[in-house]
Amino acid sequence: MRIFVPLDAAARALGADDVARAIQAEAERRGIDLTLVRNGSRGMIWLEPLVEVATDAGRLAFGPMTPADVPALFGDLSAHPRALGLTEDLPWMARQTRLTFARVGVIDPLSLADYESHGGLKGLRRALGMSGAEVVKEVTESGLRGRGGAGFPTGIKWKTVHDAPGDRKYIVCNADEGDSATFADRMLMEGDPFTLIEGMAIAGLAVGASKGFVYIRSEYPDAIAQMQKAIVAARAAGILGASVLTSGRPFDMEVRVGAGAYVCGEETSLLNSLEGKRGIVRAKPPLPALQGFMGRPTVVNNVISLASVPVILDRGAAFYRNFGIGRSHGTMALQLAGNVKHGGLFEAAFGLTLGEIVNDIGGGTASGRPVKGVQVGGPLGAWFPPALFDTPFGYEEFAARGGLIGHAGLTLADDSVDMLQMARFAMEFCAIESCGKCTPCRIGAVRGVETIDRIARGDSAAVPLLEDLCNTMKAGSLCALGGFTPYPVMSALTHFPDDFARAKEAAE
C-alpha cells in the first residue's frame, strides 16, 4: 500500500505529521506493508493535511485529514468521510497549467529516481549538448521574465553575464521570500528541490559559472533542510560537481541562510549579505550582472525563474512562449492568501482576469462578506477594488492600472477592512525594514506614517503632503522597498477615498 502525506511546512502546521504517524501506526497494527511518502503539497491549503492513496485508478485524495480519520483509509475508500475523488480530477487541479510545479505533490521530493521518471534532468541533458550561447538564446526566446519582482527578461540578464569578461562567474538564487502572501518558492524547494538544482546547473552551463548559491530566509527551516539534502544527493549522482553528468563542465552549489532582513530580498542587499557584509542596497551601476558576488559577473534570479528553466530546455522555447498574454509568457504561480475561501498555490498561464482569480479560483472571501479589495504583489503592492477586477494578469496590464505583479502573491480583504490602516501598515513596514541607505526610504517612510496619522485625525490638508511624499519615495529610492511603498498607499487613497473621509468624520 502506498500513501502520500505532505511534508510541506503549511501541511505540517495543520497537523500532517500527526496524521503520518497515525497512518504508520495503523498499518503496523494491521500488519500491512506500507510505503509512506512524504511529498510536497498540491497547493490546496484549505484541504491540508491532504492524504493521497495510490490505487489502480489513480491517486485518491482525502482531506482535510485528522488522526481520527486514519483507520477508515484501510477500509472501503469510497465510503471514507473525507473522500474527495481522484486528485487530478479535483476542480482546483484540473483547471491548472502545471509546468514549473508539475512534480510538486506528485513525487518523493528527495528521490532522484522519482524525479527522472517524471521528466527530470531532460532539460539539463539537452543543455549539455548545446553551447552556452545557444542555451541563453533558448531562454531568451521563451520570453521568461523574472518571477520575483519587476519581471526583467531572464535571457537578457543571462546574456549580459555570458558576454561579460571574467575567469569566475556565479549563479545566485534569491530564495529570500519575504513578501506576505507568498509561498511558491518555499513550496517548490520543499516539494521538488531537484528542479531548482537542475535550473541552476543549466544557468551555470549557459553563462560559464561554476558556482551557485541558494540564499534562503532563515524562517524556512524545512526548505533549508530539503535543499541541503537534495544538493548532497545531486552531487553524489554527478548532477553537481567537477563534471556535470560527466560532461567535463563543472558546477556546484550550496545553501546560504539569511538573517531575517526583508531588504535582503533586493538583489544587491542579498549580495552584500552573501559576502558577509551588512544587508544594505548598493548603488547601480555597476549592475550585479557585471560586478555582483565578490565583484564578479553574477546571475541573480528568483527560485521560480530558475525552476522554470528545465521545462523550457526540455520542451523548447516555442512551447513555453505559447502560454500567456502580450509580453507575459509562460505560467505564473499564483498564491492566494488573506481572507480567501480557497487559499493556496495555483499555476496558470498569464491572462486570467483578476476577478477570475479572486472569485472563481479563490472562491471569494472566507468570511462570506463582499470582497473589498485585493493586494497583488506583497505588502508593497497596489490594492485593486472590484471595479478593476477585469484587469488581465500580465506585467504590462497591471502596470497600466497602477499596479505590479511582483511575486504573484494576492491578499484578499473583505468590506470590514479599513484601507487607511492598510496604507499606514505599508508605510510603517517600510520604516521598520529600511536598511537606511537612502534618504527617501529612511526618512520618507517615517514621515509617511506621521502624515497618515494626521489624516486619521481629520487633517485633510495632509493628503497632498502624503501624495508628494509618495512621489518622492517612488522616484528617489534606490531599491524596491522605498520605491514600491507608494503603491499600496496611493491605491488606497485613489480607490477607497471613503475610508479616508470616514477618518475625518470620526475625528470631528
C-alpha positions as CSV (number, residue, x, y, z in Angstrom):
1,M,0.0,0.0,0.0
2,R,1.4,3.4,-1.0
3,I,0.2,6.5,0.8
4,F,1.3,10.2,0.4
5,V,1.3,12.7,3.3
6,P,2.8,16.1,2.6
7,L,6.0,17.2,4.4
8,D,5.2,20.8,3.3
9,A,5.5,23.3,6.1
10,A,1.9,24.5,5.7
11,A,0.6,20.9,5.8
12,R,2.8,20.2,8.9
13,A,1.4,23.3,10.6
14,L,-2.0,21.9,10.0
15,G,-1.2,18.5,11.5
16,A,0.3,16.4,8.7
17,D,3.0,14.9,11.0
18,D,0.3,13.6,13.4
19,V,-1.6,12.1,10.5
20,A,1.5,10.5,9.1
21,R,2.3,8.9,12.5
22,A,-1.2,7.6,12.8
23,I,-1.1,6.1,9.3
24,Q,2.2,4.3,10.1
25,A,0.9,3.0,13.4
26,E,-2.4,1.8,11.9
27,A,-0.6,-0.1,9.1
28,E,1.7,-1.7,11.7
29,R,-1.3,-2.7,13.8
30,R,-2.9,-4.3,10.8
31,G,0.3,-5.9,9.5
32,I,0.0,-4.1,6.2
33,D,3.1,-3.5,4.1
34,L,3.1,0.3,3.8
35,T,5.2,2.8,1.8
36,L,4.6,6.2,3.3
37,V,5.8,9.0,1.0
38,R,6.2,12.5,2.4
39,N,5.6,14.5,-0.7
40,G,5.1,18.2,-1.3
41,S,1.7,20.0,-1.1
42,R,-0.6,20.1,-4.1
43,G,-1.4,23.6,-3.1
44,M,-4.9,23.2,-1.8
45,I,-4.1,24.6,1.7
46,W,-7.8,24.5,2.8
47,L,-7.7,20.7,2.4
48,E,-4.4,20.1,4.3
49,P,-3.4,17.7,5.6
50,L,-4.3,16.2,2.2
51,V,-3.7,12.4,2.1
52,E,-3.5,10.5,-1.2
53,V,-3.8,6.8,-1.6
54,A,-2.4,5.1,-4.7
55,T,-4.9,2.9,-6.5
56,D,-5.2,1.2,-9.9
57,A,-7.5,4.0,-10.9
58,G,-5.1,6.7,-9.8
59,R,-4.3,8.6,-6.6
60,L,-7.4,9.2,-4.4
61,A,-7.5,12.3,-2.2
62,F,-8.8,12.6,1.3
63,G,-8.8,15.8,3.4
64,P,-8.6,17.7,5.5
65,M,-7.5,14.7,7.5
66,T,-7.1,14.1,11.2
67,P,-5.6,11.1,13.1
68,A,-9.2,10.0,13.9
69,D,-9.9,9.7,10.1
70,V,-7.0,7.3,9.5
71,P,-8.4,3.9,10.3
72,A,-11.0,4.3,7.6
73,L,-8.2,4.6,5.0
74,F,-7.7,0.9,5.4
75,G,-11.3,0.0,4.6
76,D,-13.7,0.9,1.8
77,L,-12.1,4.1,0.4
78,S,-15.2,5.1,-1.4
79,A,-17.1,5.3,1.9
80,H,-14.4,7.4,3.6
81,P,-16.0,10.6,5.1
82,R,-13.1,12.6,3.8
83,A,-13.0,11.2,0.3
84,L,-12.6,13.8,-2.4
85,G,-12.1,11.6,-5.5
86,L,-9.1,11.4,-7.9
87,T,-6.7,14.2,-7.1
88,E,-6.1,15.2,-10.7
89,D,-9.8,15.5,-11.3
90,L,-10.4,17.9,-8.5
91,P,-11.5,21.3,-10.0
92,W,-8.6,23.2,-8.4
93,M,-6.1,20.8,-10.1
94,A,-7.9,20.2,-13.4
95,R,-8.0,23.9,-14.2
96,Q,-4.3,24.5,-13.8
97,T,-1.4,24.5,-16.3
98,R,1.3,23.0,-14.2
99,L,4.7,23.4,-15.8
100,T,7.1,24.6,-13.1
101,F,5.1,22.8,-10.4
102,A,4.3,19.7,-12.4
103,R,6.1,17.4,-10.0
104,V,5.3,19.2,-6.7
105,G,3.0,16.9,-4.7
106,V,3.4,14.1,-7.1
107,I,6.9,12.8,-6.4
108,D,9.0,11.9,-3.4
109,P,11.0,15.2,-3.2
110,L,14.3,13.5,-2.4
111,S,14.1,10.6,-4.8
112,L,16.2,11.2,-7.9
113,A,14.7,8.1,-9.5
114,D,11.3,9.5,-8.9
115,Y,12.4,12.8,-10.3
116,E,13.8,11.3,-13.5
117,S,10.8,9.1,-14.0
118,H,8.7,12.2,-14.1
119,G,10.8,14.0,-16.7
120,G,13.5,15.4,-14.5
121,L,17.0,16.1,-16.0
122,K,15.8,16.1,-19.6
123,G,16.4,19.9,-19.8
124,L,19.9,19.6,-18.3
125,R,20.9,16.7,-20.7
126,R,19.7,18.8,-23.7
127,A,21.7,21.8,-22.4
128,L,24.8,19.7,-22.2
129,G,24.7,19.2,-25.9
130,M,24.4,22.9,-26.6
131,S,26.8,25.9,-26.3
132,G,26.3,28.4,-23.6
133,A,25.2,31.0,-26.2
134,E,22.6,28.5,-27.5
135,V,21.1,27.9,-24.1
136,V,20.9,31.7,-23.4
137,K,19.2,32.1,-26.8
138,E,16.6,29.4,-25.9
139,V,15.8,31.1,-22.6
140,T,15.6,34.5,-24.3
141,E,13.2,33.2,-27.0
142,S,11.0,31.6,-24.4
143,G,10.0,35.0,-23.1
144,L,10.8,34.0,-19.5
145,R,10.8,37.1,-17.2
146,G,11.9,37.4,-13.6
147,R,9.2,35.9,-11.3
148,G,10.3,37.6,-8.2
149,G,9.6,41.3,-8.8
150,A,9.8,43.6,-11.7
151,G,9.6,41.0,-14.5
152,F,13.0,41.7,-16.1
153,P,13.7,39.4,-19.1
154,T,15.7,36.5,-17.8
155,G,17.5,35.9,-21.2
156,I,18.9,39.4,-21.3
157,K,20.3,39.1,-17.8
158,W,21.9,35.8,-18.7
159,K,23.4,37.2,-22.0
160,T,25.0,40.0,-20.0
161,V,26.7,37.6,-17.7
162,H,27.6,35.3,-20.6
163,D,29.2,38.1,-22.5
164,A,31.0,39.7,-19.5
165,P,34.7,39.0,-19.2
166,G,35.9,37.2,-16.2
167,D,37.5,33.9,-15.1
168,R,34.9,33.3,-12.4
169,K,31.2,33.8,-12.5
170,Y,28.3,33.0,-10.2
171,I,24.6,31.9,-10.1
172,V,22.7,33.3,-7.1
173,C,19.2,32.1,-6.4
174,N,17.2,34.6,-4.4
175,A,15.0,32.4,-2.1
176,D,14.6,35.2,0.5
177,E,10.8,35.0,0.0
178,G,9.8,37.8,2.4
179,D,6.5,39.2,1.0
180,S,3.3,38.4,2.7
181,A,1.0,36.1,0.8
182,T,4.0,34.4,-1.0
183,F,5.0,30.8,-0.5
184,A,5.7,29.5,-4.0
185,D,9.5,29.4,-3.5
186,R,9.1,27.5,-0.3
187,M,6.7,25.0,-1.7
188,L,9.0,24.4,-4.7
189,M,12.1,23.9,-2.6
190,E,10.2,21.6,-0.2
191,G,8.3,19.7,-2.8
192,D,10.7,19.4,-5.8
193,P,14.2,20.7,-4.9
194,F,15.9,18.9,-7.8
195,T,14.0,21.2,-10.3
196,L,15.8,24.2,-8.8
197,I,19.1,22.4,-8.8
198,E,18.6,21.5,-12.4
199,G,17.7,25.0,-13.3
200,M,20.7,26.5,-11.6
201,A,23.0,23.9,-13.2
202,I,21.6,24.9,-16.7
203,A,22.2,28.6,-15.8
204,G,25.8,27.8,-14.8
205,L,26.5,26.0,-18.0
206,A,24.8,28.8,-20.0
207,V,26.8,31.7,-18.7
208,G,30.1,29.9,-17.7
209,A,29.6,29.9,-14.0
210,S,31.0,27.1,-11.9
211,K,29.5,28.0,-8.5
212,G,26.0,28.7,-7.3
213,F,24.4,29.8,-4.0
214,V,20.8,29.5,-2.8
215,Y,20.1,32.3,-0.4
216,I,17.2,31.1,1.8
217,R,15.5,33.1,4.5
218,S,16.1,31.7,8.0
219,E,12.4,31.4,8.6
220,Y,12.3,28.4,6.2
221,P,13.9,25.6,8.1
222,D,12.1,22.9,6.2
223,A,13.1,24.3,2.8
224,I,16.7,24.7,4.0
225,A,16.9,21.1,5.1
226,Q,15.3,19.8,1.9
227,M,17.7,21.8,-0.3
228,Q,20.7,20.7,1.6
229,K,19.8,17.0,1.4
230,A,19.0,17.3,-2.3
231,I,22.3,19.0,-3.1
232,V,24.2,16.1,-1.4
233,A,22.2,13.6,-3.5
234,A,22.7,15.6,-6.7
235,R,26.4,15.8,-6.1
236,A,26.6,12.1,-5.4
237,A,24.8,11.4,-8.7
238,G,27.1,13.6,-10.7
239,I,24.5,16.3,-11.4
240,L,26.7,18.7,-9.4
241,G,30.5,18.7,-9.0
242,A,33.6,18.8,-11.1
243,S,32.0,17.2,-14.1
244,V,28.2,17.7,-14.5
245,L,26.9,14.3,-15.7
246,T,30.4,13.5,-16.9
247,S,30.5,16.4,-19.4
248,G,33.7,17.8,-18.1
249,R,31.9,21.1,-17.3
250,P,31.9,21.9,-13.6
251,F,29.1,23.4,-11.5
252,D,28.5,23.1,-7.8
253,M,26.3,24.9,-5.3
254,E,25.5,25.4,-1.7
255,V,22.8,26.8,0.6
256,R,23.4,30.1,2.5
257,V,20.9,31.2,5.2
258,G,19.7,34.8,5.6
259,A,19.4,36.5,8.9
260,G,15.8,37.7,8.7
261,A,16.1,41.1,6.9
262,Y,13.3,41.9,4.5
263,V,15.6,44.2,2.5
264,C,17.8,41.3,1.6
265,G,15.2,40.2,-0.9
266,E,16.6,43.0,-3.0
267,E,19.4,41.6,-5.1
268,T,22.3,43.9,-4.1
269,S,21.4,43.7,-0.4
270,L,21.3,40.0,-0.8
271,L,24.8,40.0,-2.4
272,N,26.2,42.1,0.5
273,S,24.7,39.6,3.0
274,L,26.1,36.7,1.0
275,E,29.5,38.3,1.2
276,G,29.2,38.6,5.0
277,K,28.5,42.3,4.9
278,R,25.6,44.3,6.3
279,G,22.5,43.9,4.2
280,I,22.1,47.3,2.6
281,V,21.5,48.2,-1.0
282,R,24.2,49.0,-3.5
283,A,24.0,51.9,-5.9
284,K,23.7,50.8,-9.5
285,P,25.7,50.9,-11.8
286,P,27.6,48.7,-11.7
287,L,25.0,46.0,-12.3
288,P,25.3,42.7,-10.5
289,A,25.4,41.0,-13.9
290,L,28.8,42.7,-14.4
291,Q,30.0,43.1,-10.8
292,G,28.0,41.0,-8.5
293,F,29.1,38.5,-5.9
294,M,32.7,39.3,-4.9
295,G,32.8,41.8,-7.8
296,R,32.3,39.0,-10.4
297,P,29.7,38.7,-13.1
298,T,26.6,37.2,-11.4
299,V,23.2,36.0,-12.4
300,V,20.7,36.7,-9.6
301,N,17.3,35.1,-10.2
302,N,14.3,34.2,-8.2
303,V,13.5,30.5,-7.3
304,I,10.6,30.3,-9.7
305,S,12.6,31.9,-12.6
306,L,15.3,29.3,-12.3
307,A,12.9,26.4,-11.7
308,S,11.1,27.3,-14.9
309,V,14.2,26.8,-17.0
310,P,14.3,22.9,-17.1
311,V,10.9,22.7,-18.8
312,I,12.0,25.4,-21.3
313,L,15.1,23.4,-22.2
314,D,13.2,20.1,-22.3
315,R,10.2,21.2,-24.4
316,G,11.6,24.2,-26.2
317,A,11.3,27.9,-26.2
318,A,8.3,28.0,-28.5
319,F,6.3,25.6,-26.3
320,Y,6.8,27.8,-23.2
321,R,6.3,31.1,-25.1
322,N,2.9,29.9,-26.4
323,F,1.4,30.3,-23.0
324,G,0.4,33.7,-21.7
325,I,-0.7,37.1,-22.9
326,G,1.1,40.0,-24.6
327,R,4.7,40.2,-23.3
328,S,3.9,38.0,-20.3
329,H,4.8,34.5,-21.5
330,G,4.6,31.1,-19.7
331,T,2.9,30.4,-16.4
332,M,2.7,32.2,-13.1
333,A,2.5,30.6,-9.6
334,L,-0.5,32.5,-8.2
335,Q,-0.6,32.5,-4.4
336,L,-3.9,33.3,-2.8
337,A,-4.0,34.3,0.9
338,G,-5.6,36.6,3.4
339,N,-9.4,36.4,3.8
340,V,-9.9,33.9,1.0
341,K,-12.1,30.8,0.9
342,H,-9.8,28.6,-1.2
343,G,-6.2,29.7,-0.4
344,G,-3.2,28.1,-1.8
345,L,-1.0,27.9,-4.9
346,F,-2.5,27.8,-8.4
347,E,-0.3,27.7,-11.5
348,A,-1.8,29.1,-14.7
349,A,-0.8,30.8,-17.9
350,F,-0.8,34.6,-17.7
351,G,-4.1,36.2,-18.9
352,L,-6.7,35.2,-16.3
353,T,-8.5,38.3,-15.1
354,L,-8.1,39.4,-11.5
355,G,-11.8,38.7,-11.0
356,E,-11.5,35.1,-12.2
357,I,-8.6,34.6,-9.8
358,V,-10.3,36.1,-6.8
359,N,-13.9,34.9,-7.3
360,D,-13.7,31.7,-9.4
361,I,-10.4,30.2,-8.2
362,G,-10.2,31.7,-4.8
363,G,-14.0,31.4,-4.1
364,G,-14.2,34.9,-2.7
365,T,-13.7,35.6,1.0
366,A,-13.6,33.1,3.7
367,S,-15.8,35.3,5.9
368,G,-18.5,35.3,3.2
369,R,-18.6,39.1,3.2
370,P,-18.1,41.0,-0.1
371,V,-14.6,41.4,-1.4
372,K,-13.4,45.0,-0.8
373,G,-10.1,44.7,-2.5
374,V,-7.1,42.5,-3.3
375,Q,-3.5,43.5,-2.8
376,V,-1.3,42.0,-5.6
377,G,2.5,41.8,-5.2
378,G,3.1,41.6,-1.5
379,P,2.9,44.3,1.2
380,L,4.2,46.9,-1.2
381,G,1.7,46.0,-4.0
382,A,-1.3,48.1,-5.0
383,W,-4.8,47.5,-3.7
384,F,-7.3,46.7,-6.6
385,P,-11.0,47.2,-6.0
386,P,-13.7,45.1,-7.7
387,A,-14.1,47.8,-10.3
388,L,-10.7,46.8,-11.6
389,F,-11.2,43.0,-11.5
390,D,-11.4,42.9,-15.3
391,T,-7.6,43.5,-15.4
392,P,-5.8,40.6,-17.1
393,F,-3.0,39.1,-15.1
394,G,0.1,40.3,-17.0
395,Y,3.0,42.6,-16.3
396,E,2.1,45.5,-18.6
397,E,-1.6,45.1,-18.0
398,F,-1.1,45.6,-14.2
399,A,1.4,48.4,-14.7
400,A,-1.2,50.3,-16.9
401,R,-3.5,50.4,-13.9
402,G,-1.0,51.5,-11.3
403,G,-0.1,48.0,-10.0
404,L,2.6,45.4,-10.2
405,I,2.6,41.6,-10.2
406,G,5.7,41.2,-8.1
407,H,5.9,37.6,-6.8
408,A,2.2,37.0,-7.7
409,G,1.0,36.9,-4.0
410,L,-2.6,38.0,-3.7
411,T,-4.1,39.1,-0.3
412,L,-7.9,39.3,-0.2
413,A,-9.7,41.7,2.2
414,D,-13.5,42.0,2.8
415,D,-15.6,45.1,3.3
416,S,-14.7,45.3,7.0
417,V,-11.1,46.3,6.3
418,D,-10.1,49.9,6.8
419,M,-7.8,50.9,3.9
420,L,-6.4,53.9,5.7
421,Q,-4.9,51.5,8.2
422,M,-3.7,49.3,5.4
423,A,-1.9,52.3,3.9
424,R,-0.4,53.1,7.3
425,F,0.8,49.5,7.7
426,A,2.7,49.7,4.4
427,M,4.5,52.9,5.5
428,E,5.3,51.5,8.9
429,F,6.5,48.3,7.4
430,C,8.9,50.3,5.2
431,A,10.1,52.4,8.1
432,I,10.9,49.2,10.1
433,E,12.5,47.3,7.3
434,S,14.5,50.1,5.7
435,C,18.2,49.4,5.6
436,G,18.8,53.2,5.9
437,K,20.9,53.5,2.8
438,C,18.8,56.2,1.0
439,T,17.1,59.2,2.4
440,P,13.7,58.9,0.7
441,C,13.2,55.4,2.2
442,R,14.9,56.0,5.6
443,I,13.2,59.3,6.4
444,G,10.2,59.3,3.9
445,A,8.6,56.2,5.5
446,V,8.8,57.7,9.0
447,R,7.3,61.0,7.8
448,G,4.7,59.0,5.8
449,V,3.4,57.2,9.0
450,E,3.2,60.6,10.7
451,T,1.3,62.1,7.7
452,I,-1.2,59.3,7.6
453,D,-1.8,59.7,11.3
454,R,-2.6,63.3,10.6
455,I,-5.1,62.3,8.0
456,A,-6.6,59.9,10.5
457,R,-7.0,62.7,13.0
458,G,-9.1,64.6,10.4
459,D,-6.3,66.8,8.9
460,S,-7.4,66.8,5.2
461,A,-4.5,69.2,4.4
462,A,-2.1,66.3,4.9
463,V,-3.5,64.4,1.9
464,P,-1.5,66.4,-0.7
465,L,1.6,66.1,1.5
466,L,1.2,62.4,1.5
467,E,0.9,62.3,-2.3
468,D,4.0,64.5,-2.7
469,L,5.9,62.3,-0.2
470,C,4.9,59.1,-2.1
471,N,6.1,60.6,-5.4
472,T,9.4,61.5,-3.9
473,M,9.9,58.0,-2.5
474,K,9.0,56.4,-5.8
475,A,11.4,58.5,-7.7
476,G,14.3,58.6,-5.3
477,S,14.6,55.3,-3.5
478,L,17.5,53.0,-4.5
479,C,15.5,49.8,-4.2
480,A,12.1,48.3,-4.4
481,L,11.4,48.8,-0.6
482,G,11.1,52.5,-0.8
483,G,10.2,52.7,-4.4
484,F,7.2,50.4,-4.2
485,T,5.8,51.5,-0.8
486,P,3.8,54.3,-2.5
487,Y,1.8,51.7,-4.5
488,P,-0.4,50.5,-1.6
489,V,-0.7,54.0,-0.1
490,M,-1.7,55.8,-3.3
491,S,-4.0,52.9,-4.4
492,A,-5.8,53.1,-1.0
493,L,-6.2,56.9,-1.4
494,T,-7.4,56.6,-5.0
495,H,-9.7,53.6,-4.9
496,F,-11.0,53.8,-1.3
497,P,-11.5,57.5,-0.5
498,D,-14.4,56.8,1.8
499,D,-12.1,55.2,4.3
500,F,-10.1,58.4,4.5
501,A,-13.2,60.5,4.6
502,R,-14.6,58.4,7.5
503,A,-11.4,59.1,9.4
504,K,-12.0,62.8,9.1
505,E,-15.7,62.4,10.2
506,A,-14.7,60.3,13.2
507,A,-12.1,62.9,14.2
508,E,-14.7,65.6,14.0
